[in-house]
């Protein structure tokens, strides 16, 4: 296989534009494959495209904040947009057995749809009544108010204490200015990436450093003090990035993820750093994405033990045997502040 990839992402500007780049790591070249500006009712500043997947020879599915976008690869055009009023801050979409698995991060669900768009079901990390309240404009100040049920038979206690305002989320009066799908709401666990297998449905959760199997709701992998993002399977291991530049691998046991993960690479040791998100590996080579971090837009939780100055938006090709940097493609945009999500192998290098 060559070293051609489609890379999904966007910009931290006000446009809401999603972008897909065609990156050839053999020639260290990047070209814009597709740009898409959402219609007004789906547009959210600073969002763009998040994670996606290649579902066939001619279909790319990619998450936008409030919709899943279908792209025809032969035409490089958007061929469909799937939106639901409950979609909020979608982070990834995967296809398995003819179904879309949609990571609905803002709502705290993994929503399943047929490829034609029909809703099938949902894995929820929060109770339905709580998400109903949240979609109606309320937010709990503490998630224990949602999760800790009692046996007294009484109704849920009202969320009387307002959530503390911050510079990112739409809270207070801003909570009611737009439909739920276009808001930036506080979320629980922050599910990032979904990977259905024949035995498990694996989701990475940023906030608590866990990988969970949604078929049992058990934590199958715990990464203390890490914030996992991607989840990629090779023949023998489950791989994930942490936003601080670590790449982990967990060996499969009888085809299942369980037990401990080991740190395989420290990406920042290459001399290049950023928000580490986007991953591909064949077990010999590894491609990882970095997104520039700016001091005025620091994340709301720990990112890494370094300053943001000098970070970049780029793709790095590394040798897994010794961590050597083999190739790099810079996608940094100083004006628009570009960002990377999924790295998807595509075709052969020219």
N, C-alpha and C positions, 0 to 999 in steps of 0.2 A: 504494500500500500504506500502511496505517496504521502506527502506532508502538506496536503491542502486541507484547509478548514474553513467552515463558516463560523463566524464569531458574532454572537448577539450582544447588544448593549444599547447605549444611548448617551445622553448628556445631562449634566447637572445644570442646565439652563432652563429658561422659562418655556421652551418650545413644546416639551412633551414628546419630542420626536424620537422614534425608535430607529435603530440602525443595525444592519447586518453587513459585516465586512467579509470579503473573501481574502484569506491570508494563505500565502504559499511560503512555508518556512524553508523550503529548499532554496528559493531565490530571495528570501527575506523581503517579500513584496506584499503590500496590502492594498486592496481596492474596495471601494464601497460597492456592495452587491445590491443593497436595497435601503431606501429611506422611507419611513412612513410616519406621517403626522396624523394622530387620531382626530376624528371629528370632535366638535366642541363638547358633546355630552360624554365623551370618554377621555378627554384630555386632562392630564395632571402634570403641572410643571415639575421638572427635575426627574421625571420617571423614565420614559422611553420603554425599550424592551428589557425584559429580564431573561430568565432561562428558557430554553427550548429543546426541541429534539427533531431529528430527521426520521420521518415515519415511513417513507417509501422513496423510490427513485426520484419522485417529483413533488414531494411535500415536506415543507418545514412548518412545524407548529411552534409558536413562540408566545410567551406570556407578556402582556402589557399590564399596566396597573389594574385596569377594569375590564379586560377582555383577553381572549386568546385569538391570536391572528394566524391565519393559514396562508402560507406563501407557496406559490407555484415555482419550483426551481427552474424549470425550462424557460419560463417567461420572466422570472424575477419580479413578479407582481403579487400583490395581495389578492387572494381569491376568496377570502371569507373572513368574517369577524364574528366571534361568539361572545356575547355579553349577557350577564345576568345582574340584576340589581344587587345581589349579595356578593358579587365579586369585589374584592378590595385588596390591593397590593399583591396581585398575583406574582409569584416568584419563579415558578417553573411549571412546565407541562411535559408529561411523558405519554407515550402511546404503548399499550400492551393489550394483546388479544382483541384488537379492534376497538379499544376504548381509550378515551383521554383521561389521564389522571392529572388534575389541576391543583397546584398548591396555592390555596387561597389563604395567604399569610395573614391578612388583616382580620379575617373572620375566624381563623384557626381551624380550618377544615381542609380536607383533601376531597375535592368534588370530582365525581366520575360521570362522564358523558359519553354517549356513543359518538362515533366520528361524524355522524349526521347532525349532531347537536343535542339530541334528546338526553335529558337528565336520567341517570341510572340510580345514583345513591351518593352517600357521602360518609367519610370518616371524620368525626368531629372531636376536637380536643377540648371543647367547652360545651356545657349543656345548652340545649336548644333555647330554653327560656332566657339564658344570659345573652345569647347572640341576638335574640329578638329585642331585648332591651337595648343592646348596643346599636343595632340597626335603627332603633327609634331615637337615638341621640344621647344615651347614657353610657358612662364609663365607670367601672369600679375603681376605687382608690387602691384596693388590695385584691389580688386574685383569689385569696383565701375566702373572700366573701362569696365567690362564685363556686368554688370547688368543694368547700366543706359543708356538706349537707348534714342535717340532723334528723332525729327520729321523733320530733315533737309534733309532726303533722302540720306545722304552720307554714304559711307562704314564705317565700324568700324575703328577707329583710330588705327594705329600700336602701339604695346606695346614696345615703345622705351626705357623706363626706365627699366633696368634689375632688377630682383628680388634680394634682398639682400641675399648673401650666408649665409648658416648656416651649422652646423655640422651634420645635419641629412639628408636633402633632396639632391637629385641629381640635381644640378643646374650648370649653366655655361657650361664648357666643358663636365662635367659629364652627362649633360642632353642628350647627343647624343651618349653615349658609349654603350647603351643597348636598346633593344626594349622597348616600352612604358610599356608593362605589367610587366617588371622586375624592373622598376625604382621606387624610392621613391619620389613622386611628391607632391608639395603643393596642398592642397585640400580646398574646400569651404564647410563650415558647418560641415564636418566630420560626415556624417550619419553612425550610428553604428549598429542599431538593427531594424529589420522589424517585424511587427506583423499585418498581414491581419486579418480582422474580417468581419462579414457579412455586416457591415455598414461603416467601415473605413479601411484604409490602413495606419497604424501608423508606423512612423519611428522616432527614437531618434537621436538628433543632438548634438554632443559633444560641438562644439565651442560656440554656442549661448544659450545653455541650453533649447532647445525647443523640444517638441514632435509635429510632424506635421502629418496631414492627407493628404496623397498624392492624394486622390480623389478630393480634393478641393484646395490643397496647402495652407491650413490655418494652423496657429499655434493653436493647441487645448490645449496645456499645456505649461506653461512657468515656468522654474525653475531658477530664477535669481541667479547668482554667483555659479551655479552648472554646472557640466559636466555630463549629464546623459549617461548611457550606455545601460543596458538591458531594455527590455520591456516585462513584463509578465502579462497575464490576469488571474484572478480568476473569480469566479462567480459574484462578486460585485465590483471589483476594478481593476485598471491598476497599476502595480507596476514597479518601476524603481530604479536602483542603480545610485548613483553619485560616481565618482571616489574618493571623499574625505571621503567615509565611510557612507554617509547618504543613507537611503532607504526610498523612497517616495511611497505613495499610493494615487491614485486619484479615488474617487467613480465614478462608471458608472451611467449615467443618460439616461434612456431609451436605455440601451445597448451601449451608446457612451461615449467616453472620452471627457470631456469638463470641464472648470472651474479650480478649484484650487486643488493642491496636498498638503498633509500633511506629515510631517516627522514622520515615524513610528519607525525607529530605528537609533541609532548612533552606527555603528558597532565597531568603535574604542574604545567605552566604555568597550568592553570586555577585553581590554588590548592587543589586537592583531590588527595589522594595515598593510596596503599595498594598492596598487592600487585596488580599489574596483570594481570588474567586475565579472559577473557570478551570476545568481539568479534563485532560485526556491522557490515557496511558495504554500501551500494549504490553506492559510488564517489562519492557526493555528501555523504551524511551518514555518521556513524560513531557507534556505540554501544560503549562500553567499560566493563568492570567493574573495580571496586576492592574489595579485601578488607583490612580493618583488620589492621595489624601491631602486635603488642604486645611490649614489651621483654622480658617474661618468656618469650616464645615466639618469639624471633627465628629466622629460617631458618638452616639449617646452612651456607649459603654467602652470598656477597654479594647483598644485595637492592637497595639504592639508596644514593646519596650524600646521605642525610638521616637524621634521627632518626625513630623510629617514632611518637613522640607526635604527635597530631593527625591520624593516618590514619583512614580510614573504610571501611565497606562500602557501596558505592553503585553506581548506574548513571549514566553521563554520556552525554548526547547532544551531539555536536560537529559543527560545520561544517568539512568537510575543506578548503574553500578558504582559510580564514583561522584555523582552530583555535578559533573562538569556542565557548563553552559555551552551548548552546541550552536544555538542560533537565537536571535532576538529580533522581534519586529515591534517598533515603537508606534503606538496609536495615540499618544498624548496629544491633546488639543488644548493649548493654553488658554484660548478664548472661551471655548464652550465647556471645557472640563468633561472629557469623555470617560466612559466607564464600560467595563466588560462583564458579561455573565457567562454564557455557555460557549464551549469550544467543541465544535462538532466536525468529525472527519468527513471529508467530501471529495470524492473523485480521486484522480491521480495528479501528481505534479506534472507540469508541462516541461 
